């Protein structure tokens, strides 16, 4: 069998974009040329790959089954055939997708972007929101770097603990807790709380710690972002507990120390192992690591 590696790139683009037009735009070829490539792929594999469903194209079961394998194979081929491993930041033209917790974007994103623009003007950063469900974007290579409090469990994903910060209580000025002297765990538990959870969870590790003390708090609401939680706190007697490194940006609010022991909140930087030796990815990881670490100093 004579194999054309261009078909591998075309198949990867077709499976990722889900349309001939989208794949053609991605590979900078005409739509008719991509249609011809799809025809050759169909003859080679004996499968339709994409079938029309109304106005859209739907991947066949075979296409869904091989999508990740095709993407990984293309990455390997590109790595083997790359003419140089040297990185020229002045001419680097690449877009990186970063899925970071919203508070990390707000505190560390500007620093990272400023450094990237200074060193590599042709690089773009695409920050996207975390999902309310586990998503495979890191595994599929659609997200280059993730930054959050959770370490990924998938064996092909790398992670590095780049920062950690203490939890603090965040309340409005003149909140009753600001007058407690000393502030006790019972005082904290008796307040009404709002939590931050992209999954909508009403409890977290704080509740586990309170349970060990024989206490329980009342969570009246949960919101998906820290910025939203701080807005609730500004206009009410609600309490939110957040990492000091991100909550500290709210200068108009009061930060109080937790009156009981809690492990520090970690920040993990995560990526797929396919990028372990990619020079541009290594460069971006180093900058991201520095930006996130600077946040807690």
C-alpha positions as CSV (number, residue, x, y, z in Angstrom):
1,X,0.0,0.0,0.0
2,X,1.3,3.4,-0.9
3,X,0.5,5.9,1.8
4,X,0.2,9.6,1.4
5,X,0.9,11.4,4.6
6,X,-1.1,14.4,3.3
7,X,-4.2,12.3,3.7
8,X,-3.4,11.9,7.4
9,X,-3.3,15.7,7.9
10,X,-6.6,15.9,5.9
11,X,-8.3,13.2,7.9
12,X,-7.2,14.9,11.2
13,X,-8.6,18.2,10.0
14,X,-11.9,16.7,8.8
15,X,-12.4,14.9,12.1
16,X,-11.6,18.0,14.1
17,X,-13.7,20.4,12.0
18,X,-16.5,18.1,11.1
19,X,-16.9,19.7,7.7
20,X,-15.1,19.9,4.3
21,X,-15.2,23.7,4.4
22,X,-13.8,23.9,7.9
23,X,-11.0,21.4,7.1
24,X,-10.1,23.3,3.9
25,X,-9.8,26.6,5.8
26,X,-7.7,24.9,8.5
27,X,-5.2,23.5,6.0
28,X,-5.3,26.5,3.7
29,X,-6.6,24.6,0.7
30,X,-9.7,24.9,-1.5
31,X,-12.9,23.2,-0.6
32,X,-12.8,21.1,-3.9
33,X,-9.3,20.0,-3.0
34,X,-10.4,18.9,0.4
35,X,-13.4,17.1,-1.1
36,X,-11.0,15.1,-3.3
37,X,-8.9,14.3,-0.3
38,X,-12.1,13.0,1.5
39,X,-12.8,10.9,-1.5
40,X,-9.4,9.3,-1.4
41,X,-9.7,8.7,2.3
42,X,-13.0,7.0,1.8
43,X,-11.5,4.7,-0.8
44,X,-8.5,3.9,1.3
45,X,-10.4,3.2,4.5
46,X,-13.6,1.8,3.0
47,X,-15.6,4.1,5.3
48,X,-17.6,7.3,4.6
49,X,-15.9,9.2,7.5
50,X,-18.4,12.0,7.4
51,X,-22.0,11.7,6.3
52,X,-24.6,14.4,5.8
53,X,-27.2,14.9,8.5
54,X,-29.5,17.8,7.4
55,X,-27.2,20.8,6.9
56,X,-24.3,19.3,8.9
57,X,-21.9,16.5,8.6
58,X,-21.8,13.7,11.2
59,X,-18.8,11.4,11.8
60,X,-19.3,7.7,11.3
61,X,-18.6,5.3,14.3
62,X,-15.3,4.4,12.6
63,X,-14.3,8.1,12.4
64,X,-15.1,8.6,16.1
65,X,-13.1,5.5,17.1
66,X,-9.9,6.6,15.3
67,X,-10.1,10.4,15.9
68,X,-7.6,10.4,18.8
69,X,-5.3,7.9,17.2
70,X,-5.2,9.9,14.0
71,X,-4.4,13.1,15.9
72,X,-1.6,11.4,17.9
73,X,-0.1,9.9,14.7
74,X,-0.1,13.2,13.0
75,X,1.7,14.8,16.0
76,X,4.3,12.0,15.9
77,X,4.9,12.4,12.2
78,X,5.2,16.2,12.5
79,X,7.7,15.7,15.3
80,X,9.8,13.3,13.3
81,X,9.8,15.3,10.2
82,X,10.3,18.7,11.8
83,X,13.4,20.2,10.1
84,X,14.6,22.0,13.3
85,X,14.0,21.9,17.0
86,X,15.3,25.4,17.5
87,X,12.8,28.0,18.6
88,X,12.8,31.5,16.9
89,X,10.4,33.5,19.1
90,X,10.7,36.5,16.8
91,X,9.0,34.6,14.0
92,X,6.9,32.1,16.0
93,X,3.3,32.2,14.7
94,X,1.1,30.1,16.9
95,X,-2.1,30.2,18.9
96,X,-2.2,28.5,22.3
97,X,-5.4,27.6,24.0
98,X,-5.4,27.8,27.8
99,X,-8.2,26.5,30.0
100,X,-7.7,28.2,33.4
101,X,-9.8,28.9,36.4
102,X,-11.4,32.3,36.0
103,X,-9.6,33.8,39.0
104,X,-6.2,32.6,37.7
105,X,-7.0,34.3,34.3
106,X,-7.8,37.5,36.1
107,X,-4.7,37.5,38.3
108,X,-2.0,35.8,36.2
109,X,-3.3,36.2,32.6
110,X,-2.3,39.8,32.1
111,X,1.2,39.1,33.3
112,X,1.5,36.1,31.0
113,X,0.1,37.9,28.0
114,X,2.5,40.9,28.5
115,X,5.5,38.6,28.6
116,X,4.4,36.6,25.6
117,X,3.8,39.7,23.5
118,X,7.2,41.1,24.5
119,X,9.1,37.9,23.5
120,X,7.0,36.5,20.7
121,X,4.7,39.1,19.0
122,X,3.2,36.5,16.6
123,X,1.8,34.3,19.4
124,X,-1.8,34.5,20.4
125,X,-3.4,33.3,23.6
126,X,-6.9,31.9,23.7
127,X,-8.2,31.7,27.3
128,X,-11.3,29.6,27.6
129,X,-13.6,28.9,30.5
130,X,-13.6,25.7,32.6
131,X,-16.5,23.3,31.8
132,X,-19.0,22.1,34.3
133,X,-18.2,18.5,33.3
134,X,-14.9,16.6,32.7
135,X,-13.8,17.3,29.1
136,X,-11.2,15.6,26.9
137,X,-9.8,18.7,25.3
138,X,-6.4,18.3,27.0
139,X,-6.2,14.7,25.9
140,X,-7.2,15.6,22.4
141,X,-4.7,18.4,22.2
142,X,-7.4,21.1,21.8
143,X,-6.2,22.7,25.1
144,X,-2.5,23.4,25.4
145,X,-2.3,24.3,29.1
146,X,-4.8,23.9,32.0
147,X,-4.5,25.6,35.3
148,X,-6.7,24.8,38.2
149,X,-6.8,23.4,41.8
150,X,-7.3,19.8,40.6
151,X,-4.6,17.5,39.4
152,X,-5.7,15.4,36.3
153,X,-5.9,11.7,36.8
154,X,-5.4,10.5,33.2
155,X,-2.0,8.8,32.9
156,X,-1.1,10.6,29.6
157,X,-1.6,14.0,31.2
158,X,1.3,15.8,32.9
159,X,0.9,18.1,35.9
160,X,3.0,20.3,38.0
161,X,2.2,22.0,41.3
162,X,3.3,25.6,40.5
163,X,1.7,27.5,43.4
164,X,-0.3,27.2,46.6
165,X,-2.1,29.7,48.7
166,X,-4.0,29.8,52.0
167,X,-7.8,30.0,52.2
168,X,-9.3,33.3,53.5
169,X,-12.8,34.4,54.5
170,X,-14.0,37.3,52.3
171,X,-16.8,39.6,53.6
172,X,-18.1,43.1,53.0
173,X,-16.9,45.9,55.2
174,X,-18.9,46.1,58.5
175,X,-19.9,42.5,58.2
176,X,-20.7,41.0,61.7
177,X,-17.7,38.6,61.4
178,X,-15.3,41.6,61.3
179,X,-16.3,42.5,64.8
180,X,-15.8,39.0,66.3
181,X,-12.8,39.0,68.6
182,X,-11.6,36.4,68.4
183,X,-13.3,34.9,65.4
184,X,-14.1,31.3,66.1
185,X,-14.9,28.3,63.9
186,X,-18.5,28.4,65.4
187,X,-18.8,32.0,64.3
188,X,-17.7,31.1,60.8
189,X,-20.1,28.1,60.6
190,X,-23.1,30.2,61.8
191,X,-22.8,32.7,58.9
192,X,-24.5,32.2,55.6
193,X,-22.2,31.1,52.9
194,X,-21.9,31.2,49.1
195,X,-19.5,28.8,47.4
196,X,-17.7,28.8,44.0
197,X,-18.2,25.7,42.0
198,X,-18.3,25.3,38.2
199,X,-20.2,22.0,38.8
200,X,-22.8,23.6,41.1
201,X,-21.6,21.8,44.2
202,X,-22.9,23.1,47.6
203,X,-20.2,21.5,49.7
204,X,-16.4,21.1,49.5
205,X,-13.4,20.4,51.6
206,X,-14.3,23.2,54.0
207,X,-17.4,21.3,55.1
208,X,-15.3,18.2,55.7
209,X,-13.1,20.2,58.0
210,X,-16.0,21.6,59.9
211,X,-17.6,18.2,60.3
212,X,-14.4,17.0,62.0
213,X,-15.0,19.9,64.5
214,X,-18.6,18.9,65.0
215,X,-19.8,21.9,63.1
216,X,-21.8,22.5,59.9
217,X,-22.3,25.7,57.8
218,X,-25.3,26.7,55.8
219,X,-24.6,27.3,52.1
220,X,-27.4,29.3,50.5
221,X,-26.0,29.5,47.0
222,X,-23.3,28.4,44.6
223,X,-21.9,30.3,41.6
224,X,-19.5,29.2,38.9
225,X,-16.9,32.0,39.2
226,X,-15.1,33.7,42.0
227,X,-15.9,37.1,40.5
228,X,-19.6,36.4,40.7
229,X,-19.3,35.3,44.3
230,X,-17.5,38.5,45.3
231,X,-20.4,40.5,43.8
232,X,-22.9,38.6,46.1
233,X,-20.7,39.3,49.1
234,X,-20.4,43.0,48.3
235,X,-24.2,43.5,48.7
236,X,-25.0,41.2,51.5
237,X,-23.9,39.4,54.7
238,X,-22.9,36.3,52.7
239,X,-19.5,34.8,53.2
240,X,-17.3,33.3,50.6
241,X,-14.0,31.4,51.3
242,X,-11.5,31.7,48.6
243,X,-7.7,31.5,47.9
244,X,-5.9,34.5,49.3
245,X,-3.9,35.0,46.1
246,X,-7.0,35.7,44.0
247,X,-9.4,37.2,46.6
248,X,-6.8,39.7,47.5
249,X,-7.5,41.7,44.4
250,X,-10.9,42.8,45.9
251,X,-9.6,45.8,47.7
252,X,-13.1,47.0,48.8
253,X,-13.7,43.7,50.7
254,X,-12.3,42.4,54.0
255,X,-10.1,39.3,54.2
256,X,-10.2,37.3,57.4
257,X,-8.1,34.3,58.4
258,X,-9.8,31.0,58.8
259,X,-10.2,30.2,62.5
260,X,-9.3,26.5,61.9
261,X,-6.6,24.5,60.1
262,X,-7.0,24.0,56.3
263,X,-4.5,22.7,53.8
264,X,-3.4,25.4,51.3
265,X,-5.1,25.6,48.0
266,X,-2.9,24.2,45.2
267,X,-2.5,25.4,41.6
268,X,-1.7,22.7,39.1
269,X,-0.4,23.4,35.6
270,X,-1.4,20.5,33.3
271,X,-0.7,19.5,29.7
272,X,-0.7,16.4,27.4
273,X,2.5,14.4,27.2
274,X,2.6,14.9,23.4
275,X,3.9,18.4,24.2
276,X,6.7,17.3,26.6
277,X,9.5,18.2,24.2
278,X,7.8,20.7,21.9
279,X,10.0,23.8,22.1
280,X,7.2,26.4,21.9
281,X,5.2,24.6,24.5
282,X,8.2,24.3,26.8
283,X,8.7,28.1,26.4
284,X,5.0,28.8,27.2
285,X,5.0,26.5,30.2
286,X,7.9,28.3,31.7
287,X,6.2,31.7,31.3
288,X,2.9,30.3,32.7
289,X,4.8,28.8,35.6
290,X,6.4,32.1,36.4
291,X,3.1,34.1,36.1
292,X,1.2,31.7,38.4
293,X,4.0,31.6,40.9
294,X,4.3,35.4,41.0
295,X,0.6,35.6,41.9
296,X,1.2,34.2,45.5
297,X,4.2,36.3,46.3
